[in-house]
Amino acid sequence: MIIAVLALLYGLMSLTRYWAGPVNTQPVIDLHAHALPKYALFSVARLAVAYAISLAITLIYGYAAAHNARGRSES
């Protein structure tokens, strides 16, 4: 538990350092062919995170609907 709290504290400190820094409105994009796999991996990672969040919300909602008496249809 202590390690988790310390990790969370470190993460929050790192995040505040990032937010306090200057805003970079023009990201540097590498246009060479060797950078393409990295950008493809970033795209797939974003897709996987969005899918995981969507799946988690769907499973939680489905579980709640299945175990809630008001959610059942009485036909």
Secondary structure, DSSP 8 states (H G I E B T S, - for coil): -HHHHHHHHHHHHHHHHHHHS---SS-----SGGGHHHHHHHHHHHHHHHHHHHHHHHHHHHHHHHH-GGGS---
